[in-house]
Amino acid sequence: MSTPKIGDFLRANGVDISNGTISNILLGSGGAFKGEQEAIHQNGLEVGLYAQTDTTGARVNGENHHTHVFGNDYYTAYFTTPHKDRQTVLDLLRAGQPRAYLLNERAFVIYQYLKIPIYIQSSLRAIRFETALLQEDFVALVQSVLSEEDFKRHGEKVLEGAYITAYQADNPLFILVSDDAPQYKLVALFVFLCWVHIGRHFKKLNPKIKHHRQLLEGFLNDFWLFYERLKDYQQRPDPLVGRELSKAFDQLFSRTTGYEALDEQIKKTKAKKEQLLGVLKHPYVPLHNNASELAVRKEVRYRDVSFQTRNAKGTQAKDVFFTIIQTCKKLGVNAYAYILDRMTKKQNITRLDELILQKADLA
């Protein structure tokens, strides 16, 4: 509900309160609950066997931002930022710790993946180090060996690769389930893709010829039949069945239909085999990212109702209360009772971050 509608509701029920007072309560409470939001996110990441994520657009005082959603069986957390690049995703996974950078041999492997020019890599090899540096120190060191023009053109990628390296060396997230957006690559030991999202790429094909429509329909039928087999495997994991499914994947995504657009999409999907068949080794991981997409819809609905937040405090309050309410749902806690318990300082209900640890111990 928008603030004016909240005011209408309260005044209709006998509460004499202005819209400005309601806004001040929300903004102040957002700051008060911020520590709980961060603890929920940190504990949720630590105890979960995996994390899921998705991103959607947001507006803050007339400017485009991005709302990131992270979650698993225990929690859901929301964070709105100006950017959605890989360093921002790492900031959120590291729960707001200062950025750290490492320039060891592993960093140069990542630099090759990021396609940083060889001559830039050669200059950076002169300053290799094995202990992570904070951002200011690392930038100064890099600028000492790169020209101003080279740093302007490649500096962001240099920082990104060194940041990824430092993160991977320091207890990184084990499994992340996401769509195929580039900012999620390399931010976990394993990044598994959503089958439903992959299926949408095929559904977006718009064949004009009847024969092509029939080919697409036939392939999609086999696609979802294979998906159902993976769901069955999750319920009854078996190494022999896993090997059969791996072979069946190769057969399905080696198919040539003669419909060029379909064949190209089949080929692209086959190249993602490792990310799509992670369930064969980790059957507890979801085959889809629906939980994150449903969580993202809360932000989309907010955008429909209120369009935007006006400042950093409002954005923080929105993210904090979304996190608390959605996490309450997952933990079986009444969100209204929880917020009232906190605002009245009765502290009769266990903190959500502590409940996450308790639930994980019982699992």
Summary of the structure (lengths in Angstrom):
residues: 363
radius of gyration: 23.7
end to end distance: 35.7
largest distance: 71.9
contacts: 1127
relative contact order: 0.15
helix: 61%
strand: 12%
